[in-house]
Amino acid sequence: MVNLKKVNLNKIKKLRKEKGISLEQMAHELGYESQNGYYYLEIGRSKISAEMLAQVAQILKVDINELFFEEKLAKLASKIIS
């Protein structure tokens, strides 16, 4: 069975809010000119690169592994086939 790691965008949003970091602050820290660039990452409209994810983890002061959740690829495949 293969584990597929995916970024947990909801967790990123939750951590950002818990730490009192606004969309605007996060966007600024990541080098965006407006909050929309970061917002699109957080909602999944844009793909988040590995480098960007590492920066997000640093800003949120968490281990990068905390920003992932695992899905069982075999379970997903079996659901698709069924």
Rosetta blueprint (number, residue, H / E / L):
1 M L
2 V L
3 N E
4 L E
5 K E
6 K E
7 V E
8 N L
9 L H
10 N H
11 K H
12 I H
13 K H
14 K H
15 L H
16 R H
17 K H
18 E H
19 K L
20 G L
21 I L
22 S L
23 L H
24 E H
25 Q H
26 M H
27 A H
28 H H
29 E H
30 L L
31 G L
32 Y L
33 E L
34 S L
35 Q H
36 N H
37 G H
38 Y H
39 Y H
40 Y H
41 L H
42 E H
43 I L
44 G L
45 R L
46 S L
47 K L
48 I L
49 S L
50 A H
51 E H
52 M H
53 L H
54 A H
55 Q H
56 V H
57 A H
58 Q H
59 I H
60 L H
61 K L
62 V L
63 D L
64 I H
65 N H
66 E H
67 L H
68 F E
69 F E
70 E E
71 E E
72 K E
73 L H
74 A H
75 K H
76 L H
77 A H
78 S H
79 K H
80 I H
81 I H
82 S L
